[in-house]
Amino acid sequence: GLNSPFIGVVVLLIVGTAVLPIIIDSVAAASASLTGAAKTMIDLIPLFYVIALLLAVIYWAIGTAKTK
């Protein structure tokens, strides 16, 4: 039913948001030693991570909607 795949997405979101501070800290540390374009791209990593997480959830929702 609805329960098993739904739990999977909740776990994905919890783990994803739990890892986010680690990614932000790592990016901040790496960014400190860079300049220019490299620094800008490194600073965008958390944004792309969040976008990827959202896309994963959206694709999951579309996938489960199609199976019904």
PDB file of N, CA, C, O and CB in Angstrom:
ATOM      1  N   GLY A   1       0.822  -1.221   0.000  1.00  0.00           N
ATOM      2  CA  GLY A   1       0.000   0.000   0.000  1.00  0.00           C
ATOM      3  C   GLY A   1       0.846   1.257   0.000  1.00  0.00           C
ATOM      4  O   GLY A   1       1.979   1.269  -0.480  1.00  0.00           O
ATOM      5  N   LEU A   2       0.275   2.301   0.543  1.00  0.00           N
ATOM      6  CA  LEU A   2       0.934   3.609   0.562  1.00  0.00           C
ATOM      7  C   LEU A   2       2.108   3.632   1.536  1.00  0.00           C
ATOM      8  O   LEU A   2       3.080   4.358   1.327  1.00  0.00           O
ATOM      9  CB  LEU A   2      -0.070   4.702   0.932  1.00  0.00           C
ATOM     10  N   ASN A   3       2.015   2.837   2.599  1.00  0.00           N
ATOM     11  CA  ASN A   3       2.973   2.949   3.702  1.00  0.00           C
ATOM     12  C   ASN A   3       4.430   2.704   3.325  1.00  0.00           C
ATOM     13  O   ASN A   3       5.280   3.550   3.603  1.00  0.00           O
ATOM     14  CB  ASN A   3       2.595   1.999   4.764  1.00  0.00           C
ATOM     15  N   SER A   4       4.741   1.568   2.699  1.00  0.00           N
ATOM     16  CA  SER A   4       6.151   1.232   2.500  1.00  0.00           C
ATOM     17  C   SER A   4       6.924   2.223   1.626  1.00  0.00           C
ATOM     18  O   SER A   4       8.016   2.627   2.025  1.00  0.00           O
ATOM     19  CB  SER A   4       6.249  -0.122   1.894  1.00  0.00           C
ATOM     20  N   PRO A   5       6.420   2.641   0.450  1.00  0.00           N
ATOM     21  CA  PRO A   5       7.197   3.625  -0.319  1.00  0.00           C
ATOM     22  C   PRO A   5       7.237   4.990   0.362  1.00  0.00           C
ATOM     23  O   PRO A   5       8.231   5.709   0.264  1.00  0.00           O
ATOM     24  CB  PRO A   5       6.616   3.773  -1.720  1.00  0.00           C
ATOM     25  N   PHE A   6       6.157   5.343   1.050  1.00  0.00           N
ATOM     26  CA  PHE A   6       6.095   6.643   1.729  1.00  0.00           C
ATOM     27  C   PHE A   6       7.167   6.734   2.813  1.00  0.00           C
ATOM     28  O   PHE A   6       7.808   7.773   2.976  1.00  0.00           O
ATOM     29  CB  PHE A   6       4.697   6.868   2.342  1.00  0.00           C
ATOM     30  N   ILE A   7       7.355   5.643   3.552  1.00  0.00           N
ATOM     31  CA  ILE A   7       8.379   5.593   4.598  1.00  0.00           C
ATOM     32  C   ILE A   7       9.765   5.788   3.975  1.00  0.00           C
ATOM     33  O   ILE A   7      10.620   6.467   4.544  1.00  0.00           O
ATOM     34  CB  ILE A   7       8.313   4.243   5.371  1.00  0.00           C
ATOM     35  N   GLY A   8       9.974   5.189   2.807  1.00  0.00           N
ATOM     36  CA  GLY A   8      11.248   5.340   2.111  1.00  0.00           C
ATOM     37  C   GLY A   8      11.580   6.785   1.810  1.00  0.00           C
ATOM     38  O   GLY A   8      12.723   7.212   1.976  1.00  0.00           O
ATOM     39  N   VAL A   9      10.581   7.547   1.364  1.00  0.00           N
ATOM     40  CA  VAL A   9      10.801   8.962   1.048  1.00  0.00           C
ATOM     41  C   VAL A   9      11.058   9.772   2.308  1.00  0.00           C
ATOM     42  O   VAL A   9      11.911  10.660   2.315  1.00  0.00           O
ATOM     43  CB  VAL A   9       9.600   9.536   0.294  1.00  0.00           C
ATOM     44  N   VAL A  10      10.319   9.470   3.379  1.00  0.00           N
ATOM     45  CA  VAL A  10      10.534  10.174   4.647  1.00  0.00           C
ATOM     46  C   VAL A  10      11.964   9.936   5.138  1.00  0.00           C
ATOM     47  O   VAL A  10      12.637  10.866   5.584  1.00  0.00           O
ATOM     48  CB  VAL A  10       9.506   9.708   5.717  1.00  0.00           C
ATOM     49  N   VAL A  11      12.419   8.686   5.054  1.00  0.00           N
ATOM     50  CA  VAL A  11      13.793   8.360   5.456  1.00  0.00           C
ATOM     51  C   VAL A  11      14.793   9.110   4.581  1.00  0.00           C
ATOM     52  O   VAL A  11      15.772   9.659   5.087  1.00  0.00           O
ATOM     53  CB  VAL A  11      14.042   6.835   5.369  1.00  0.00           C
ATOM     54  N   LEU A  12      14.549   9.136   3.263  1.00  0.00           N
ATOM     55  CA  LEU A  12      15.419   9.861   2.336  1.00  0.00           C
ATOM     56  C   LEU A  12      15.518  11.336   2.720  1.00  0.00           C
ATOM     57  O   LEU A  12      16.609  11.905   2.735  1.00  0.00           O
ATOM     58  CB  LEU A  12      14.901   9.723   0.896  1.00  0.00           C
ATOM     59  N   LEU A  13      14.381  11.949   3.028  1.00  0.00           N
ATOM     60  CA  LEU A  13      14.372  13.361   3.408  1.00  0.00           C
ATOM     61  C   LEU A  13      15.102  13.590   4.730  1.00  0.00           C
ATOM     62  O   LEU A  13      15.865  14.546   4.862  1.00  0.00           O
ATOM     63  CB  LEU A  13      12.935  13.871   3.511  1.00  0.00           C
ATOM     64  N   ILE A  14      14.868  12.717   5.706  1.00  0.00           N
ATOM     65  CA  ILE A  14      15.525  12.867   7.013  1.00  0.00           C
ATOM     66  C   ILE A  14      17.035  12.731   6.872  1.00  0.00           C
ATOM     67  O   ILE A  14      17.791  13.551   7.393  1.00  0.00           O
ATOM     68  CB  ILE A  14      14.989  11.822   8.016  1.00  0.00           C
ATOM     69  N   VAL A  15      17.473  11.685   6.160  1.00  0.00           N
ATOM     70  CA  VAL A  15      18.910  11.477   5.956  1.00  0.00           C
ATOM     71  C   VAL A  15      19.496  12.629   5.142  1.00  0.00           C
ATOM     72  O   VAL A  15      20.573  13.136   5.456  1.00  0.00           O
ATOM     73  CB  VAL A  15      19.173  10.124   5.244  1.00  0.00           C
ATOM     74  N   GLY A  16      18.780  13.037   4.099  1.00  0.00           N
ATOM     75  CA  GLY A  16      19.240  14.135   3.254  1.00  0.00           C
ATOM     76  C   GLY A  16      19.431  15.427   4.021  1.00  0.00           C
ATOM     77  O   GLY A  16      20.437  16.116   3.850  1.00  0.00           O
ATOM     78  N   THR A  17      18.457  15.760   4.873  1.00  0.00           N
ATOM     79  CA  THR A  17      18.570  16.999   5.645  1.00  0.00           C
ATOM     80  C   THR A  17      19.601  16.856   6.765  1.00  0.00           C
ATOM     81  O   THR A  17      20.211  17.845   7.172  1.00  0.00           O
ATOM     82  CB  THR A  17      17.203  17.391   6.232  1.00  0.00           C
ATOM     83  N   ALA A  18      19.801  15.631   7.268  1.00  0.00           N
ATOM     84  CA  ALA A  18      20.811  15.404   8.310  1.00  0.00           C
ATOM     85  C   ALA A  18      22.225  15.588   7.759  1.00  0.00           C
ATOM     86  O   ALA A  18      23.116  16.061   8.464  1.00  0.00           O
ATOM     87  CB  ALA A  18      20.660  13.993   8.904  1.00  0.00           C
ATOM     88  N   VAL A  19      22.422  15.210   6.493  1.00  0.00           N
ATOM     89  CA  VAL A  19      23.747  15.301   5.866  1.00  0.00           C
ATOM     90  C   VAL A  19      24.056  16.735   5.427  1.00  0.00           C
ATOM     91  O   VAL A  19      25.222  17.101   5.281  1.00  0.00           O
ATOM     92  CB  VAL A  19      23.833  14.352   4.656  1.00  0.00           C
ATOM     93  N   LEU A  20      23.020  17.542   5.217  1.00  0.00           N
ATOM     94  CA  LEU A  20      23.190  18.906   4.710  1.00  0.00           C
ATOM     95  C   LEU A  20      24.174  19.757   5.521  1.00  0.00           C
ATOM     96  O   LEU A  20      25.033  20.396   4.914  1.00  0.00           O
ATOM     97  CB  LEU A  20      21.858  19.591   4.682  1.00  0.00           C
ATOM     98  N   PRO A  21      24.097  19.801   6.867  1.00  0.00           N
ATOM     99  CA  PRO A  21      25.074  20.615   7.622  1.00  0.00           C
ATOM    100  C   PRO A  21      26.520  20.164   7.404  1.00  0.00           C
ATOM    101  O   PRO A  21      27.433  20.989   7.383  1.00  0.00           O
ATOM    102  CB  PRO A  21      24.753  20.561   9.111  1.00  0.00           C
ATOM    103  N   ILE A  22      26.727  18.849   7.241  1.00  0.00           N
ATOM    104  CA  ILE A  22      28.073  18.318   6.993  1.00  0.00           C
ATOM    105  C   ILE A  22      28.580  18.843   5.652  1.00  0.00           C
ATOM    106  O   ILE A  22      29.730  19.264   5.531  1.00  0.00           O
ATOM    107  CB  ILE A  22      28.071  16.754   7.009  1.00  0.00           C
ATOM    108  N   ILE A  23      27.700  18.811   4.642  1.00  0.00           N
ATOM    109  CA  ILE A  23      28.063  19.308   3.312  1.00  0.00           C
ATOM    110  C   ILE A  23      28.381  20.800   3.381  1.00  0.00           C
ATOM    111  O   ILE A  23      29.371  21.252   2.805  1.00  0.00           O
ATOM    112  CB  ILE A  23      26.922  19.045   2.297  1.00  0.00           C
ATOM    113  N   ILE A  24      27.544  21.565   4.083  1.00  0.00           N
ATOM    114  CA  ILE A  24      27.753  23.015   4.194  1.00  0.00           C
ATOM    115  C   ILE A  24      29.086  23.312   4.885  1.00  0.00           C
ATOM    116  O   ILE A  24      29.825  24.194   4.448  1.00  0.00           O
ATOM    117  CB  ILE A  24      26.587  23.676   4.973  1.00  0.00           C
ATOM    118  N   ASP A  25      29.399  22.582   5.960  1.00  0.00           N
ATOM    119  CA  ASP A  25      30.675  22.775   6.667  1.00  0.00           C
ATOM    120  C   ASP A  25      31.866  22.447   5.770  1.00  0.00           C
ATOM    121  O   ASP A  25      32.846  23.190   5.734  1.00  0.00           O
ATOM    122  CB  ASP A  25      30.723  21.903   7.932  1.00  0.00           C
ATOM    123  N   SER A  26      31.775  21.327   5.042  1.00  0.00           N
ATOM    124  CA  SER A  26      32.859  20.917   4.143  1.00  0.00           C
ATOM    125  C   SER A  26      33.066  21.949   3.047  1.00  0.00           C
ATOM    126  O   SER A  26      34.197  22.289   2.701  1.00  0.00           O
ATOM    127  CB  SER A  26      32.560  19.542   3.523  1.00  0.00           C
ATOM    128  N   VAL A  27      31.958  22.445   2.504  1.00  0.00           N
ATOM    129  CA  VAL A  27      32.015  23.448   1.438  1.00  0.00           C
ATOM    130  C   VAL A  27      32.639  24.733   1.967  1.00  0.00           C
ATOM    131  O   VAL A  27      33.460  25.348   1.286  1.00  0.00           O
ATOM    132  CB  VAL A  27      30.603  23.727   0.870  1.00  0.00           C
ATOM    133  N   ALA A  28      32.255  25.146   3.180  1.00  0.00           N
ATOM    134  CA  ALA A  28      32.815  26.365   3.767  1.00  0.00           C
ATOM    135  C   ALA A  28      34.325  26.230   3.961  1.00  0.00           C
ATOM    136  O   ALA A  28      35.076  27.170   3.701  1.00  0.00           O
ATOM    137  CB  ALA A  28      32.134  26.676   5.112  1.00  0.00           C
ATOM    138  N   ALA A  29      34.761  25.060   4.417  1.00  0.00           N
ATOM    139  CA  ALA A  29      36.194  24.818   4.627  1.00  0.00           C
ATOM    140  C   ALA A  29      36.953  24.844   3.302  1.00  0.00           C
ATOM    141  O   ALA A  29      38.023  25.446   3.209  1.00  0.00           O
ATOM    142  CB  ALA A  29      36.415  23.467   5.334  1.00  0.00           C
ATOM    143  N   ALA A  30      36.402  24.194   2.278  1.00  0.00           N
ATOM    144  CA  ALA A  30      37.053  24.156   0.964  1.00  0.00           C
ATOM    145  C   ALA A  30      37.046  25.536   0.321  1.00  0.00           C
ATOM    146  O   ALA A  30      38.015  25.936  -0.323  1.00  0.00           O
ATOM    147  CB  ALA A  30      36.355  23.138   0.042  1.00  0.00           C
ATOM    148  N   SER A  31      35.949  26.258   0.501  1.00  0.00           N
ATOM    149  CA  SER A  31      35.760  27.565  -0.114  1.00  0.00           C
ATOM    150  C   SER A  31      36.740  28.595   0.440  1.00  0.00           C
ATOM    151  O   SER A  31      37.111  29.540  -0.256  1.00  0.00           O
ATOM    152  CB  SER A  31      34.333  28.041   0.097  1.00  0.00           C
ATOM    153  N   ALA A  32      37.158  28.412   1.695  1.00  0.00           N
ATOM    154  CA  ALA A  32      38.047  29.376   2.349  1.00  0.00           C
ATOM    155  C   ALA A  32      39.392  29.489   1.634  1.00  0.00           C
ATOM    156  O   ALA A  32      40.019  30.548   1.650  1.00  0.00           O
ATOM    157  CB  ALA A  32      38.268  28.979   3.804  1.00  0.00           C
ATOM    158  N   SER A  33      39.835  28.392   1.005  1.00  0.00           N
ATOM    159  CA  SER A  33      41.151  28.394   0.366  1.00  0.00           C
ATOM    160  C   SER A  33      41.077  28.651  -1.139  1.00  0.00           C
ATOM    161  O   SER A  33      42.093  28.579  -1.831  1.00  0.00           O
ATOM    162  CB  SER A  33      41.843  27.074   0.619  1.00  0.00           C
ATOM    163  N   LEU A  34      39.887  28.950  -1.645  1.00  0.00           N
ATOM    164  CA  LEU A  34      39.733  29.163  -3.087  1.00  0.00           C
ATOM    165  C   LEU A  34      39.346  30.606  -3.386  1.00  0.00           C
ATOM    166  O   LEU A  34      38.892  31.341  -2.509  1.00  0.00           O
ATOM    167  CB  LEU A  34      38.679  28.207  -3.663  1.00  0.00           C
ATOM    168  N   THR A  35      39.537  30.996  -4.648  1.00  0.00           N
ATOM    169  CA  THR A  35      39.123  32.334  -5.078  1.00  0.00           C
ATOM    170  C   THR A  35      38.444  32.233  -6.437  1.00  0.00           C
ATOM    171  O   THR A  35      38.542  31.215  -7.121  1.00  0.00           O
ATOM    172  CB  THR A  35      40.340  33.306  -5.140  1.00  0.00           C
ATOM    173  N   GLY A  36      37.759  33.297  -6.814  1.00  0.00           N
ATOM    174  CA  GLY A  36      37.194  33.426  -8.153  1.00  0.00           C
ATOM    175  C   GLY A  36      36.135  32.402  -8.489  1.00  0.00           C
ATOM    176  O   GLY A  36      35.276  32.081  -7.667  1.00  0.00           O
ATOM    177  N   ALA A  37      36.205  31.888  -9.720  1.00  0.00           N
ATOM    178  CA  ALA A  37      35.172  30.990 -10.238  1.00  0.00           C
ATOM    179  C   ALA A  37      35.084  29.697  -9.437  1.00  0.00           C
ATOM    180  O   ALA A  37      33.988  29.190  -9.198  1.00  0.00           O
ATOM    181  CB  ALA A  37      35.440  30.671 -11.699  1.00  0.00           C
ATOM    182  N   ALA A  38      36.231  29.158  -9.019  1.00  0.00           N
ATOM    183  CA  ALA A  38      36.235  27.910  -8.249  1.00  0.00           C
ATOM    184  C   ALA A  38      35.473  28.099  -6.939  1.00  0.00           C
ATOM    185  O   ALA A  38      34.683  27.241  -6.547  1.00  0.00           O
ATOM    186  CB  ALA A  38      37.687  27.445  -7.967  1.00  0.00           C
ATOM    187  N   LYS A  39      35.712  29.227  -6.263  1.00  0.00           N
ATOM    188  CA  LYS A  39      35.022  29.527  -5.006  1.00  0.00           C
ATOM    189  C   LYS A  39      33.522  29.627  -5.242  1.00  0.00           C
ATOM    190  O   LYS A  39      32.731  29.096  -4.462  1.00  0.00           O
ATOM    191  CB  LYS A  39      35.555  30.837  -4.387  1.00  0.00           C
ATOM    192  N   THR A  40      33.129  30.303  -6.310  1.00  0.00           N
ATOM    193  CA  THR A  40      31.706  30.463  -6.627  1.00  0.00           C
ATOM    194  C   THR A  40      31.038  29.114  -6.848  1.00  0.00           C
ATOM    195  O   THR A  40      29.946  28.863  -6.337  1.00  0.00           O
ATOM    196  CB  THR A  40      31.529  31.343  -7.868  1.00  0.00           C
ATOM    197  N   MET A  41      31.703  28.236  -7.620  1.00  0.00           N
ATOM    198  CA  MET A  41      31.120  26.917  -7.904  1.00  0.00           C
ATOM    199  C   MET A  41      31.028  26.062  -6.641  1.00  0.00           C
ATOM    200  O   MET A  41      30.023  25.387  -6.419  1.00  0.00           O
ATOM    201  CB  MET A  41      31.951  26.185  -8.967  1.00  0.00           C
ATOM    202  N   ILE A  42      32.072  26.090  -5.816  1.00  0.00           N
ATOM    203  CA  ILE A  42      32.060  25.321  -4.562  1.00  0.00           C
ATOM    204  C   ILE A  42      30.921  25.817  -3.667  1.00  0.00           C
ATOM    205  O   ILE A  42      30.232  25.016  -3.036  1.00  0.00           O
ATOM    206  CB  ILE A  42      33.433  25.442  -3.819  1.00  0.00           C
ATOM    207  N   ASP A  43      30.725  27.130  -3.613  1.00  0.00           N
ATOM    208  CA  ASP A  43      29.665  27.703  -2.774  1.00  0.00           C
ATOM    209  C   ASP A  43      28.272  27.290  -3.235  1.00  0.00           C
ATOM    210  O   ASP A  43      27.331  27.322  -2.441  1.00  0.00           O
ATOM    211  CB  ASP A  43      29.768  29.216  -2.769  1.00  0.00           C
ATOM    212  N   LEU A  44      28.121  26.905  -4.495  1.00  0.00           N
ATOM    213  CA  LEU A  44      26.815  26.501  -5.023  1.00  0.00           C
ATOM    214  C   LEU A  44      26.473  25.038  -4.744  1.00  0.00           C
ATOM    215  O   LEU A  44      25.336  24.623  -4.968  1.00  0.00           O
ATOM    216  CB  LEU A  44      26.774  26.746  -6.507  1.00  0.00           C
ATOM    217  N   ILE A  45      27.436  24.249  -4.259  1.00  0.00           N
ATOM    218  CA  ILE A  45      27.195  22.820  -4.014  1.00  0.00           C
ATOM    219  C   ILE A  45      25.987  22.562  -3.110  1.00  0.00           C
ATOM    220  O   ILE A  45      25.158  21.717  -3.448  1.00  0.00           O
ATOM    221  CB  ILE A  45      28.427  22.193  -3.395  1.00  0.00           C
ATOM    222  N   PRO A  46      25.851  23.265  -1.958  1.00  0.00           N
ATOM    223  CA  PRO A  46      24.667  23.000  -1.112  1.00  0.00           C
ATOM    224  C   PRO A  46      23.351  23.254  -1.841  1.00  0.00           C
ATOM    225  O   PRO A  46      22.385  22.513  -1.658  1.00  0.00           O
ATOM    226  CB  PRO A  46      24.718  23.863   0.143  1.00  0.00           C
ATOM    227  N   LEU A  47      23.310  24.304  -2.670  1.00  0.00           N
ATOM    228  CA  LEU A  47      22.103  24.611  -3.444  1.00  0.00           C
ATOM    229  C   LEU A  47      21.757  23.454  -4.378  1.00  0.00           C
ATOM    230  O   LEU A  47      20.607  23.017  -4.431  1.00  0.00           O
ATOM    231  CB  LEU A  47      22.292  25.911  -4.253  1.00  0.00           C
ATOM    232  N   PHE A  48      22.755  22.959  -5.117  1.00  0.00           N
ATOM    233  CA  PHE A  48      22.510  21.845  -6.033  1.00  0.00           C
ATOM    234  C   PHE A  48      22.112  20.578  -5.285  1.00  0.00           C
ATOM    235  O   PHE A  48      21.309  19.784  -5.775  1.00  0.00           O
ATOM    236  CB  PHE A  48      23.748  21.578  -6.880  1.00  0.00           C
ATOM    237  N   TYR A  49      22.681  20.396  -4.095  1.00  0.00           N
ATOM    238  CA  TYR A  49      22.332  19.230  -3.272  1.00  0.00           C
ATOM    239  C   TYR A  49      20.857  19.265  -2.896  1.00  0.00           C
ATOM    240  O   TYR A  49      20.158  18.257  -3.004  1.00  0.00           O
ATOM    241  CB  TYR A  49      23.204  19.181  -1.997  1.00  0.00           C
ATOM    242  N   VAL A  50      20.384  20.433  -2.454  1.00  0.00           N
ATOM    243  CA  VAL A  50      18.975  20.577  -2.066  1.00  0.00           C
ATOM    244  C   VAL A  50      18.072  20.379  -3.282  1.00  0.00           C
ATOM    245  O   VAL A  50      17.039  19.717  -3.182  1.00  0.00           O
ATOM    246  CB  VAL A  50      18.720  21.968  -1.427  1.00  0.00           C
ATOM    247  N   ILE A  51      18.451  20.946  -4.430  1.00  0.00           N
ATOM    248  CA  ILE A  51      17.669  20.772  -5.659  1.00  0.00           C
ATOM    249  C   ILE A  51      17.594  19.288  -6.031  1.00  0.00           C
ATOM    250  O   ILE A  51      16.529  18.802  -6.411  1.00  0.00           O
ATOM    251  CB  ILE A  51      18.289  21.591  -6.824  1.00  0.00           C
ATOM    252  N   ALA A  52      18.711  18.568  -5.924  1.00  0.00           N
ATOM    253  CA  ALA A  52      18.737  17.139  -6.243  1.00  0.00           C
ATOM    254  C   ALA A  52      17.828  16.350  -5.307  1.00  0.00           C
ATOM    255  O   ALA A  52      17.137  15.425  -5.734  1.00  0.00           O
ATOM    256  CB  ALA A  52      20.170  16.598  -6.162  1.00  0.00           C
ATOM    257  N   LEU A  53      17.834  16.721  -4.028  1.00  0.00           N
ATOM    258  CA  LEU A  53      16.979  16.059  -3.044  1.00  0.00           C
ATOM    259  C   LEU A  53      15.505  16.270  -3.396  1.00  0.00           C
ATOM    260  O   LEU A  53      14.709  15.332  -3.358  1.00  0.00           O
ATOM    261  CB  LEU A  53      17.276  16.590  -1.621  1.00  0.00           C
ATOM    262  N   LEU A  54      15.152  17.513  -3.741  1.00  0.00           N
ATOM    263  CA  LEU A  54      13.769  17.819  -4.123  1.00  0.00           C
ATOM    264  C   LEU A  54      13.371  17.058  -5.384  1.00  0.00           C
ATOM    265  O   LEU A  54      12.272  16.508  -5.456  1.00  0.00           O
ATOM    266  CB  LEU A  54      13.593  19.331  -4.341  1.00  0.00           C
ATOM    267  N   LEU A  55      14.259  17.023  -6.379  1.00  0.00           N
ATOM    268  CA  LEU A  55      13.964  16.293  -7.617  1.00  0.00           C
ATOM    269  C   LEU A  55      13.747  14.812  -7.342  1.00  0.00           C
ATOM    270  O   LEU A  55      12.863  14.195  -7.935  1.00  0.00           O
ATOM    271  CB  LEU A  55      15.099  16.476  -8.631  1.00  0.00           C
ATOM    272  N   ALA A  56      14.551  14.232  -6.443  1.00  0.00           N
ATOM    273  CA  ALA A  56      14.398  12.818  -6.103  1.00  0.00           C
ATOM    274  C   ALA A  56      13.009  12.556  -5.531  1.00  0.00           C
ATOM    275  O   ALA A  56      12.365  11.568  -5.885  1.00  0.00           O
ATOM    276  CB  ALA A  56      15.482  12.380  -5.099  1.00  0.00           C
ATOM    277  N   VAL A  57      12.551  13.434  -4.651  1.00  0.00           N
ATOM    278  CA  VAL A  57      11.225  13.280  -4.042  1.00  0.00           C
ATOM    279  C   VAL A  57      10.126  13.461  -5.089  1.00  0.00           C
ATOM    280  O   VAL A  57       9.145  12.717  -5.094  1.00  0.00           O
ATOM    281  CB  VAL A  57      11.037  14.293  -2.891  1.00  0.00           C
ATOM    282  N   ILE A  58      10.286  14.450  -5.975  1.00  0.00           N
ATOM    283  CA  ILE A  58       9.286  14.703  -7.023  1.00  0.00           C
ATOM    284  C   ILE A  58       9.196  13.504  -7.968  1.00  0.00           C
ATOM    285  O   ILE A  58       8.099  13.048  -8.289  1.00  0.00           O
ATOM    286  CB  ILE A  58       9.638  15.991  -7.820  1.00  0.00           C
ATOM    287  N   TYR A  59      10.356  12.990  -8.416  1.00  0.00           N
ATOM    288  CA  TYR A  59      10.352  11.819  -9.296  1.00  0.00           C
ATOM    289  C   TYR A  59       9.735  10.614  -8.610  1.00  0.00           C
ATOM    290  O   TYR A  59       9.021   9.834  -9.241  1.00  0.00           O
ATOM    291  CB  TYR A  59      11.769  11.487  -9.748  1.00  0.00           C
ATOM    292  N   TRP A  60      10.007  10.457  -7.315  1.00  0.00           N
ATOM    293  CA  TRP A  60       9.398   9.356  -6.559  1.00  0.00           C
ATOM    294  C   TRP A  60       7.881   9.507  -6.551  1.00  0.00           C
ATOM    295  O   TRP A  60       7.155   8.534  -6.759  1.00  0.00           O
ATOM    296  CB  TRP A  60       9.945   9.315  -5.107  1.00  0.00           C
ATOM    297  N   ALA A  61       7.401  10.731  -6.310  1.00  0.00           N
ATOM    298  CA  ALA A  61       5.958  10.981  -6.260  1.00  0.00           C
ATOM    299  C   ALA A  61       5.308  10.678  -7.610  1.00  0.00           C
ATOM    300  O   ALA A  61       4.240  10.068  -7.665  1.00  0.00           O
ATOM    301  CB  ALA A  61       5.678  12.441  -5.852  1.00  0.00           C
ATOM    302  N   ILE A  62       5.955  11.104  -8.696  1.00  0.00           N
ATOM    303  CA  ILE A  62       5.435  10.838 -10.045  1.00  0.00           C
ATOM    304  C   ILE A  62       5.431   9.332 -10.311  1.00  0.00           C
ATOM    305  O   ILE A  62       4.464   8.793 -10.850  1.00  0.00           O
ATOM    306  CB  ILE A  62       6.284  11.579 -11.123  1.00  0.00           C
ATOM    307  N   GLY A  63       6.510   8.661  -9.931  1.00  0.00           N
ATOM    308  CA  GLY A  63       6.622   7.220 -10.137  1.00  0.00           C
ATOM    309  C   GLY A  63       5.555   6.441  -9.403  1.00  0.00           C
ATOM    310  O   GLY A  63       4.979   5.508  -9.963  1.00  0.00           O
ATOM    311  N   THR A  64       5.277   6.804  -8.156  1.00  0.00           N
ATOM    312  CA  THR A  64       4.260   6.084  -7.392  1.00  0.00           C
ATOM    313  C   THR A  64       2.858   6.426  -7.888  1.00  0.00           C
ATOM    314  O   THR A  64       1.955   5.591  -7.829  1.00  0.00           O
ATOM    315  CB  THR A  64       4.384   6.408  -5.899  1.00  0.00           C
ATOM    316  N   ALA A  65       2.673   7.654  -8.378  1.00  0.00           N
ATOM    317  CA  ALA A  65       1.361   8.037  -8.909  1.00  0.00           C
ATOM    318  C   ALA A  65       1.042   7.229 -10.169  1.00  0.00           C
ATOM    319  O   ALA A  65      -0.108   6.850 -10.389  1.00  0.00           O
ATOM    320  CB  ALA A  65       1.319   9.556  -9.219  1.00  0.00           C
ATOM    321  N   LYS A  66       2.061   6.966 -10.997  1.00  0.00           N
ATOM    322  CA  LYS A  66       1.856   6.207 -12.238  1.00  0.00           C
ATOM    323  C   LYS A  66       1.507   4.748 -11.977  1.00  0.00           C
ATOM    324  O   LYS A  66       0.765   4.141 -12.750  1.00  0.00           O
ATOM    325  CB  LYS A  66       3.098   6.282 -13.104  1.00  0.00           C
ATOM    326  N   THR A  67       2.035   4.180 -10.897  1.00  0.00           N
ATOM    327  CA  THR A  67       1.798   2.759 -10.638  1.00  0.00           C
ATOM    328  C   THR A  67       0.370   2.484 -10.178  1.00  0.00           C
ATOM    329  O   THR A  67      -0.098   1.349 -10.266  1.00  0.00           O
ATOM    330  CB  THR A  67       2.774   2.252  -9.594  1.00  0.00           C
ATOM    331  N   LYS A  68      -0.324   3.501  -9.693  1.00  0.00           N
ATOM    332  CA  LYS A  68      -1.699   3.297  -9.202  1.00  0.00           C
ATOM    333  C   LYS A  68      -2.693   3.238 -10.355  1.00  0.00           C
ATOM    334  O   LYS A  68      -3.892   3.072 -10.129  1.00  0.00           O
ATOM    335  CB  LYS A  68      -2.097   4.422  -8.228  1.00  0.00           C
TER     336      LYS A  68
END
